[in-house]
Amino acid sequence: MADDKKNLVTEILNVTPTSTKSFWCLDISEDENDEPVYFISYFVNILESKFKDLESIGIERDNITIWKLYEYDGQCNMEFDPQDLLKLGENGITLCISCWQKDIEERNYPLGHSNKN
């Protein structure tokens, strides 16, 4: 995405991106001790009234993706509000989720097996 288009996205959405290196990006960081962040609602609320303006600069709804990046220790569970998922679907926005386990010093063994004696 060209820099001038990234600047237009910033103006339209009226939020400061966290990155514009390769593409326009806005992220939210959340620690495990923080209150939950309802990220789908947060992002959809930013976008919902701006789709026509985004389309006028060539950004279609199917160009918009919301990502949940999640590092976990132990078990990975996620729960999403049905209304949030409905809003995503109605607006044609893709939700991607990527999970990975936190690094563990003694991780050079198959999952479920310990290398401790």
FENFEN-V999073 format. One line per field, one symbol per residue. ss: DSSP state (@ for helix, = for strand, . for the rest). phi: phi as a letter, one per 20 degrees, with the letter a starting at -180 (. if undefined). burial: + if it has 16 or more other ideal C-beta (glycine too) atoms within 10 Angstrom, else -. A space follows every 10 residues. Layout:
ss->???
phi->???
burial->???
This chain:
ss->..@@@@@@@@ @@@.....=. ....=..... ........@@ @@@@@@@@@@ @@@@@@.... @@@.====== ==........ .@@@@@@@@@ @..======= =......... .......
phi->.fgffffffg ffelcefebc gdbfbccceb efefffdeff ggffffeged gfffffdnde gfedcddddc eccnedcccc fgfffffgff emeeddcccb egfcgedebf gncdeee
burial->-----+-++- -++---+--+ ---+-+---- --------++ --++--+--- +--+----+- ---+-+-+-- ---------- ---+--++-- --+-+----- ---------- -------
